[in-house]
Structures are given as structure tokens and as C-alpha cells.
């Protein structure tokens, strides 16, 4: 589900005060990390993930892979922090503008 600009703006505002709930270390994007991301997205819908990769290209690739494999939308990435969103169809928690 592609996000509109108004929805992205709302999610950025909501995510501003969040702390990273998942940290991807030197081992990279493992199945255990993906499982934690899936659990966090199912519960919170909007999470921050810290990606500790050496260079920008590696971070970009890791964030893209993480979003693709968890079926989440990248809202924003600043430095090592990615803000991602995935709607919980059973119990939506975040109100989005249309």
C-alpha cells in the first residue's frame, strides 16, 4: 500500500519521539531480526529500526530488503535510523488521513 504525502507526514510526526525497537548489528538482517521486526510491526504498526552498517549503500540495501521481506513501507530514513510502517488489518492502531 503506497503512502500518500499526507499519510507520510502524519507518520513522521507520530514517529518523531519513538525510540528504535530493533537494532540490526554487524550480523546483518537475519531471520531472528526479521521475526522481531514482524512482531513489533504487528503490535505497534509504526516502528524505528537502527541499522548499524558501515556505509550508506549497505544501509540502503539492508533497509530495502527489510521493508520488502516484512511487507512494510519505508516512511523515512535519516542516517542509521529507518521509520517503517505496516498496517495491522485486524487491529489498526494508527489513524491515517485519506
Order of alpha helices (4+ residues) and beta strands (2+ residues): alpha-beta-alpha-beta-alpha-beta-beta
